Amino acid sequence: MKRGQHTGACTRELLKNDLVIQRLAKKLVLDAFRNPLEDIHAGMWPSSKAGDYSDVKVVSPYGEIPWVRLSRISQEEDEKAEHPDS
């Protein structure tokens, strides 16, 4: 048997196991989606007396932005999420 053929055979056997496939899928989702989003969700979240956030605004040096019109992810965060290794 050539070098690497044994590894390939083991991998094929592992991928026939439903539990292994389920765990690999879960790991992929956690690494690719959930973990990178943790930083985005790390900040504070406003409260709303109205319940629909129509009474919440963000004050910036350029004026007030109603919460319902506010982008929740900056361009920098979006680019970082798309290209995490750069």
C-alpha positions in Angstrom: 0.0 0.0 0.0 1.4 3.4 -1.0 1.8 6.2 1.5 -1.5 8.1 2.0 -3.7 5.2 0.8 -4.2 4.0 4.4 -5.2 7.5 5.5 -7.7 7.7 2.6 -9.2 4.4 3.5 -9.6 5.4 7.2 -11.2 8.6 6.2 -13.7 6.9 3.9 -14.6 4.5 6.8 -15.1 7.3 9.2 -17.3 9.2 6.8 -19.6 6.2 6.7 -20.4 6.7 10.4 -23.5 8.9 10.9 -22.3 10.1 14.4 -19.0 11.3 12.9 -20.8 13.1 10.1 -23.1 14.8 12.6 -20.2 16.0 14.8 -18.2 17.2 11.8 -21.2 19.2 10.6 -21.7 20.7 14.0 -18.0 21.6 14.3 -18.1 23.2 10.8 -21.1 25.4 11.7 -19.6 26.5 15.0 -16.3 27.4 13.5 -17.6 29.0 10.3 -20.7 30.9 11.6 -21.3 31.0 15.3 -17.9 31.8 16.7 -17.1 34.7 14.4 -20.5 36.2 15.2 -19.7 36.2 19.0 -17.7 39.4 18.7 -20.5 41.2 16.9 -23.0 40.2 19.6 -20.6 41.2 22.4 -21.9 44.8 22.8 -24.8 46.3 24.6 -28.4 46.1 23.3 -30.9 49.0 23.9 -34.2 48.7 25.6 -37.4 50.1 24.1 -40.4 51.3 26.0 -42.4 51.3 22.8 -41.5 47.7 22.2 -40.7 48.2 18.5 -37.6 50.3 18.9 -39.2 53.3 17.3 -38.2 55.3 20.4 -34.5 54.3 20.3 -31.9 56.4 18.4 -28.1 56.5 18.1 -26.5 59.8 18.5 -23.4 60.4 16.3 -21.4 63.5 15.5 -23.3 63.6 12.2 -26.8 63.5 13.8 -29.3 61.1 15.2 -30.0 57.7 13.5 -33.3 55.9 14.3 -32.6 52.4 15.5 -34.9 50.9 12.9 -32.7 52.5 10.1 -29.4 51.6 11.7 -27.0 49.1 10.2 -26.0 46.6 12.9 -22.7 45.5 11.2 -20.0 48.0 10.1 -18.3 47.7 6.7 -15.1 46.7 8.6 -16.9 43.9 10.5 -18.5 42.7 7.4 -15.2 42.5 5.5 -13.5 40.8 8.5 -16.3 38.2 8.6 -15.9 37.5 4.9 -12.1 37.3 5.0 -11.2 36.3 8.6 -7.5 35.5 7.8 -6.7 38.9 6.2 
